[in-house]
Amino acid sequence: MEHPSTRKPQGKPRPPEQESATVYRASPRRSAPPVLATLRRLRRLERVPGPRLTGLGCGLLSMLVMLVVGVLDAWLLDGSSFVYGLLFLLLCVACGLWVRPTDLITAPISAPIAFTAGLQPISGGEGGLGGAVVAVFTQLALQAGWLYGGTLAAGATVAVRKVLMLGDRAVRRAQSTPASASAADHPQRA
């Protein structure tokens, strides 16, 4: 057996004339400039899974990874500069992608420091501390291409991320402008 509802309706229904008086203005659809469309497509590159490292964390992680790479390279591959340089390039791109947006500048700064830290095991310096230092500087001179390439890769990755962030701000700012301000800017469309 059904019981009639004892609940009272919440609020009063609007009369039909008030409902029809409500006018919804659709803002004119603006096409995004080609630069913003490209930025939206590039935005997918930043969605790399993984941690967001601080500047210090980026530097420490890159130094530790390059030191391990240097030890393994010296042990397994007898100090192959190609493998070391290639892994350095990959590390620079990864650090550029994983560093926090507020610490973007630290990725290209920490890259040469990490490269130098990892060179110690593969440089093969003999003759004490002086010989080790001379061997590291010799390796830095011989592998300058890898060093500059990795630093450039980190800088380019960071620059693309910064441009994407600025593009996102511009898109949000453009979307947040009210329709009335848009109509005031373009009186011929109104």
C-alpha positions as CSV (number, residue, x, y, z in Angstrom):
1,M,0.0,0.0,0.0
2,E,1.4,3.4,-1.0
3,H,1.4,6.3,1.4
4,P,1.1,9.8,0.1
5,S,4.2,12.0,0.5
6,T,4.1,14.4,3.3
7,R,7.0,16.4,2.1
8,K,6.4,19.9,0.9
9,P,8.1,21.1,-2.2
10,Q,11.2,23.2,-1.6
11,G,10.8,26.7,-3.0
12,K,8.2,28.1,-5.3
13,P,8.1,27.2,-8.9
14,R,8.8,30.2,-11.2
15,P,6.0,31.5,-13.3
16,P,6.4,30.7,-17.1
17,E,6.9,34.4,-18.0
18,Q,10.0,34.7,-15.7
19,E,11.6,31.5,-17.2
20,S,11.3,32.8,-20.7
21,A,12.7,36.2,-19.7
22,T,16.0,34.6,-18.7
23,V,18.4,35.2,-21.5
24,Y,21.6,33.2,-21.7
25,R,24.3,34.9,-23.7
26,A,26.8,32.7,-25.3
27,S,30.1,34.3,-25.6
28,P,31.4,34.4,-29.2
29,R,33.6,31.5,-29.8
30,R,37.1,32.7,-30.5
31,S,39.5,30.6,-32.3
32,A,42.8,30.2,-30.5
33,P,45.9,31.6,-32.2
34,P,48.1,28.9,-33.8
35,V,50.7,29.4,-31.1
36,L,48.3,28.6,-28.3
37,A,47.0,25.5,-30.2
38,T,50.6,24.3,-30.5
39,L,51.1,24.9,-26.8
40,R,48.1,22.8,-26.0
41,R,49.5,20.0,-28.1
42,L,52.9,20.3,-26.4
43,R,51.2,20.3,-23.0
44,R,50.9,16.6,-23.3
45,L,54.7,16.3,-23.0
46,E,54.7,17.7,-19.4
47,R,52.3,14.9,-18.3
48,V,55.2,12.6,-17.6
49,P,54.6,10.4,-14.6
50,G,57.0,10.8,-11.7
51,P,58.0,13.0,-8.8
52,R,58.2,16.7,-8.8
53,L,61.7,17.3,-7.6
54,T,62.9,20.4,-5.7
55,G,66.0,22.1,-7.0
56,L,68.2,20.5,-4.4
57,G,66.6,17.1,-5.0
58,C,67.2,17.4,-8.8
59,G,70.9,18.2,-8.2
60,L,71.4,15.4,-5.7
61,L,69.5,12.8,-7.7
62,S,71.4,13.7,-10.9
63,M,74.8,13.6,-9.1
64,L,74.0,10.2,-7.5
65,V,72.7,8.7,-10.8
66,M,75.7,9.9,-12.7
67,L,78.1,8.6,-10.1
68,V,76.4,5.2,-10.3
69,V,76.5,5.3,-14.1
70,G,80.2,6.2,-14.0
71,V,81.0,3.3,-11.6
72,L,79.0,0.8,-13.7
73,D,80.5,2.2,-16.9
74,A,84.0,1.8,-15.6
75,W,83.3,-1.6,-14.2
76,L,81.3,-3.1,-17.1
77,L,82.3,-1.2,-20.2
78,D,85.8,0.0,-19.3
79,G,84.9,3.7,-19.3
80,S,82.9,4.0,-22.6
81,S,82.3,7.7,-23.1
82,F,79.5,7.1,-25.6
83,V,77.4,5.2,-23.1
84,Y,78.2,7.7,-20.3
85,G,77.3,10.7,-22.5
86,L,74.1,9.1,-23.8
87,L,72.9,8.3,-20.3
88,F,73.8,11.8,-19.3
89,L,71.6,13.2,-22.1
90,L,68.6,11.1,-20.9
91,L,69.2,12.2,-17.3
92,C,69.2,15.8,-18.3
93,V,65.9,15.5,-20.1
94,A,64.4,13.6,-17.2
95,C,65.6,16.2,-14.7
96,G,64.1,18.9,-16.9
97,L,60.8,17.2,-16.9
98,W,60.7,16.2,-13.2
99,V,61.8,19.4,-11.5
100,R,59.1,21.6,-9.9
101,P,57.9,24.5,-11.9
102,T,59.3,27.0,-9.3
103,D,62.7,25.4,-9.6
104,L,63.1,25.1,-13.3
105,I,66.4,26.9,-13.5
106,T,68.1,24.3,-11.4
107,A,68.0,21.5,-14.0
108,P,70.5,23.1,-16.4
109,I,72.6,24.3,-13.5
110,S,72.9,20.9,-11.9
111,A,73.7,19.0,-15.2
112,P,77.4,20.0,-15.5
113,I,77.9,19.3,-11.8
114,A,76.4,15.8,-12.1
115,F,78.5,15.2,-15.2
116,T,81.7,16.0,-13.4
117,A,80.7,13.9,-10.4
118,G,80.3,10.9,-12.5
119,L,83.5,11.3,-14.4
120,Q,85.7,10.5,-11.4
121,P,85.3,6.7,-11.7
122,I,85.8,6.5,-15.5
123,S,88.7,9.0,-15.7
124,G,91.3,6.6,-14.5
125,G,93.5,9.1,-12.8
126,E,96.6,7.7,-11.1
127,G,99.1,9.3,-8.8
128,G,97.1,10.5,-5.9
129,L,94.7,13.5,-5.6
130,G,96.6,15.6,-8.2
131,G,96.5,12.9,-10.8
132,A,92.8,12.3,-10.2
133,V,92.0,16.0,-10.6
134,V,94.1,16.2,-13.9
135,A,92.3,13.1,-15.2
136,V,88.8,14.6,-14.5
137,F,89.7,17.8,-16.2
138,T,91.1,15.9,-19.2
139,Q,87.9,13.9,-19.4
140,L,85.9,17.2,-19.2
141,A,87.8,18.6,-22.1
142,L,87.5,15.4,-24.2
143,Q,83.8,15.0,-23.5
144,A,82.8,18.6,-23.8
145,G,80.3,17.8,-26.5
146,W,78.3,15.5,-24.3
147,L,78.5,18.0,-21.4
148,Y,77.2,20.9,-23.6
149,G,74.6,18.7,-25.3
150,G,73.2,17.5,-22.0
151,T,73.1,21.0,-20.5
152,L,71.4,22.3,-23.7
153,A,68.9,19.4,-23.6
154,A,68.0,20.3,-19.9
155,G,67.8,24.0,-20.8
156,A,65.5,23.3,-23.8
157,T,63.3,21.0,-21.8
158,V,63.0,23.7,-19.1
159,A,62.3,26.4,-21.7
160,V,59.5,24.4,-23.3
161,R,57.9,23.8,-19.9
162,K,58.1,27.5,-19.1
163,V,56.5,28.5,-22.4
164,L,53.8,25.9,-21.8
165,M,53.1,27.4,-18.3
166,L,53.0,30.9,-19.8
167,G,50.6,29.7,-22.5
168,D,48.4,28.1,-19.9
169,R,48.2,31.4,-18.0
170,A,47.3,33.3,-21.2
171,V,44.6,30.7,-22.0
172,R,43.1,30.9,-18.5
173,R,43.2,34.7,-18.6
174,A,41.5,34.7,-21.9
175,Q,38.8,32.3,-20.7
176,S,38.2,34.2,-17.5
177,T,37.3,37.5,-19.2
178,P,33.6,38.1,-19.0
179,A,31.4,38.1,-22.1
180,S,30.4,41.7,-21.5
181,A,34.1,42.8,-21.7
182,S,34.5,40.9,-24.9
183,A,31.4,42.6,-26.4
184,A,32.8,46.0,-25.4
185,D,36.1,45.3,-27.1
186,H,34.4,44.3,-30.4
187,P,31.3,46.6,-30.8
188,Q,30.7,45.5,-34.5
189,R,30.1,41.9,-33.3
190,A,27.5,42.9,-30.7
